[in-house]
């Protein structure tokens, strides 16, 4: 679980991957309002071709949190990609939170044979 603060919100990120084929990879993160005013969140950009972002509606009261769910389509879940989506808060600064979504090649030791 990763937690980071972007004023006026605290964001914590966790991920799960389904083991079944033909099911999307699902990610969830929480946004905690650390400001003294109610906030609305809007999705302003997203790679709609294979990512579904579910941002619950309604205001986020001071001290409360919302869970945002992200689903990556199973047809690209095993491909390499580097995308992101952006949320905008309704604070006076119109704070934007850009969340990266990527699948990268992992480097490690070469497999050995016995």
Helices and strands as residue ranges (DSSP letters): E 2-6, E 9-16, E 25-33, E 41-45, E 51-55, E 65-72, E 81-89, E 96-103
